[in-house]
Amino acid sequence: MGKVKFYAWATVRPKDLGLSSDLLKNLVFLQLERYNNV
C-alpha cells in the first residue's frame, strides 16, 4: 500500500511543483532502492 501511495504522490506532486522529469525519475529510483533494501 505504501508503494501505491508513493507512486500516486510521485506522479502528481512533482508536476504540481514544476520539477523536471529527470528529477522525478531519480526520486522514484531512490525510493525503489529504499524499498528493496528494507
Contact map, one row per residue, 1 for C-alpha under 8 A:
11111000000000000000000000000000000000
11111100000000000000000000000000000000
11111110000000000000000000000000000000
11111111000000000000000000000000000000
11111111100000000000000000000000000000
01111111110000000000000000000000000000
00111111111000000000000000010000000000
00011111111100000000000000000000000000
00001111111111000000000000000000000000
00000111111111000000000100110000000000
00000011111111100000000000000000000000
00000001111111110000000000000000000000
00000000111111111000000000000000000000
00000000111111111111000100000000000000
00000000001111111111000000000000000000
00000000000111111110000000000000000000
00000000000011111110000000000000000000
00000000000001111111000000000000000000
00000000000001111111101100000000000000
00000000000001100111111100000000000000
00000000000000000011111110000000000000
00000000000000000001111111000000000000
00000000000000000011111111100000000000
00000000010001000011111111110000000000
00000000000000000000111111111000000000
00000000000000000000011111111100000000
00000000010000000000001111111110000000
00000010010000000000000111111111000000
00000000000000000000000011111111100000
00000000000000000000000001111111110000
00000000000000000000000000111111111000
00000000000000000000000000011111111100
00000000000000000000000000001111111110
00000000000000000000000000000111111111
00000000000000000000000000000011111111
00000000000000000000000000000001111111
00000000000000000000000000000000111111
00000000000000000000000000000000011111
